[in-house]
Amino acid sequence: MFLRLSAHRKSVDIIDYLSSTHSAPLILPGQAIQEFWNNQLQVVYTIAANLRKKFNELKDEIQKIDPTFGDYASQFGDLLDRFSTDYGYVYDEATVRRTLAFLEMLRSRATLPYARRLRFHEIAAHRKRTKTPPGFRDDGDGDFFIWVDFLTGLQFAQAEQRTFAKAVLVTDDRKIDWSRSGMAHPILVAEVKALVGVPFEIWNIEKLADEITNAAT
């Protein structure tokens, strides 16, 4: 998600708003940064340049496909264009720079809660067996611990007497164990309400950008 957010057309506005204007607590679940470090950060540092080079070489080769192969060249070209639209941010150097700037802003502004994994291990297994969100659609427990870290961060914020009218989790994960048609799973809404007494919503990056634009007008 960090790469997608940094590639968004309003990424600069998002970073500026969160670093200067936003007054409510910012919570970065420890599990989220752990997964980014283990997986996508490798793309940022070691794969991005090579992938961009191979992508451009492939596009050049497709241009040379013999016309006797009919419209395959056009189909390959369309497929690569779709890939570039959906995932081009992975190898875009400007996106890499904005991602690192965004992470630096979070480092200075956000709370980074990391709940004890052993304490919640049995709960994670039980919730998966009973298909309790989030994470029952995944093989591992990553989504569950993102949720636990998020809830821990909300509790920390209340303990520090930070004020917030609602809790918002920003993610582009569209699995139904998080949300459906933009509406957070009711179990998640109920858990936040019971724990910290505020409404809970899930926003994608586009919704976050729109809300920041509206707040600025």
N, C-alpha and C positions, 0 to 999 in steps of 0.2 A: 504494500500500500504506500510506503514512503516514496518509492519511485513513481508510482502513478500520481500521487499528490504533487510531487515536484515537477512532473511533466504537464500538469494541468495549466490551461491558458491563464488562469488567475493565481498561479502559485505564488507570485511575488506579493500579491494582495493578501493572500492567506497568511504567509509568513509575517508580513508587516503587521497585520491585525493581531495575530496571536502573540507576537513579541512585544507589542506596544499598547494596544487598546484593550485587549481581552483581560477582564479582571477576575473571572471565576477561575477555580483551580484547573490546571492542565494535568492530566494523568496519562502517563505512558506506561502501560502494563509491561512489567519486566519480561514476560514471555514474548511479547511482540518484538522487543529489541533483540532478545536472544535469537529468535527465528530469523530476523533480518540479518544479524551478524553472521549466523551460521550459513545462511543460504544466499539471500539477495546481495549482501555486501560483497560477496565473492564476485558476483556479476559486475558490480560497480568497479572493482579494482582490476580484475584479471580477465574477464570475458568480454567486456563491452567493446573494446577496440577491435578485437579479433572478429567478433560477431558482425560488427558493422562492415568490416572489410569483406568477409565471406558473403554477406548479404548483397553488397554492391557487385561483387564478382558474379554472383548467380544471376542477378538482373541483367548484367551485360551479356552473359552466355545465352540467356533466354532470347535476347534480341537477335541472336544468330541462328535460331532454330529454322531449319529448312521449311519453306512453305508447304512442302508435300505432307507435312504432319498436320495439315489442316489448322484448326483453331486452338491447338494445344498451347502454342506460344502465348496466345491471348489469355487463355485460362490460367496458365502459370503466372503470367504477369499480374492478372487480377488477384490471384491468391497472395502473391508477394505484397501487392499494394494493401490488401486487407491486413496482412500480418504487420506491415509497417504502421498502419493506422492504429492497430490494437496494441502492439508491443514495441513499437519503435523507440519508446522512451527508454528501453533497456540499454540501448547502445548510444544514446544521444549524449554528447559531452556536456551540453548545457544542463541537461536534466541531472547528470551526475553531480555537477557543481551545486545546483539548487538543493539536491538531496542532502549533501553534506552540510550546506548552510541551514537547512531545516533541522537536521539532527543537532547541530550546534545550538540553535535556538531552543530546542526541547531540553538539551542538557542544562541550559541555564535557567529555564523557566518551569519545567515540568517536574512533578513528583514521579519517582520511578519505583513503585511498590513491587515487591517480589515476595509472595507468600511462601511459607515453608511447604515444599512439595510433599514430604512424607506425611505431614499432618492431613493433607487432603487426598492422598492416594486412594484410600478405600472409598471415599465419597465419589471420586472421579469414576471408579469402576462401577459403583452402584448406579450412578446417574446414567452411565452408558447402557447398563442392562435395562434400565427402566425408560430409556429414550428421553431423558430429561435434558433440555437444552442448557447450554450450547455444546456442540462437539460430538453428539451421538452419530453424526453422519461421517465422522472422520475415524481413521484407524487409530491414531494416537490421542493424546490428551491435551494437545496444544491449545485448542480453542477453549477448553474448560479452564485452563490455567490463565489464559488471557482474561477470562471472566473473573476468576478469583482475584487476580492482581488488580483488576479494575475496581471491584468491590472493596478491596483492601485500601486502595487509594481514596475512594469516597469516604471510608471511615476515618482515614488519616486526616482528610480535609475537614471533616466535622469536628474531630478532636482538637484541631488547631483553630476551631471557630471560624473557618472560612465559610462564606455564605454562597449558596447557589440555589437557583429556583428549580432546576431540573438537571438530570444527568444525561449526557449524550455520548454515545459510543460511535466513533467515525470508522467505518469499514466499508470496503467494496465487496465483502463476502456476501453472496446472495443465497446461501443455503438456507433452507427453511428452518433449520435449528437456530438461526439467528433472527430472521425476519421473513415476512412475506409481503410482497408489493409495498415495501417501504414501512410496514408496520412491524415493530419489534414483537418478538414472541411473547405472549401474555405471561408465561412463567417468569421470563426475565424482568418484565415490567413489575410483576408482583414482588419479586425478590428485592429489587431496588427500593420499592415503596416500603416494604417491611423493614429493610435494613437502615435506610437513611431518610425515609419519609418524603421523597420527591418523585415526580414523574420521570419516566425513562423513555428515551427515544434512540433509534438507530438512524444515523444519516450516512449516505454515501458521500463521496468527495464533491460531487456536483451540488448536492444539497448544502454542504458546508460552505461552498463558494457562494451560492445564492444567499444564504443567511448572512454571510459577512458583507456582501454587497448591499443588502437591505439595511444592515446595521449602520453602514457608512453614509446612507442617504437620509 
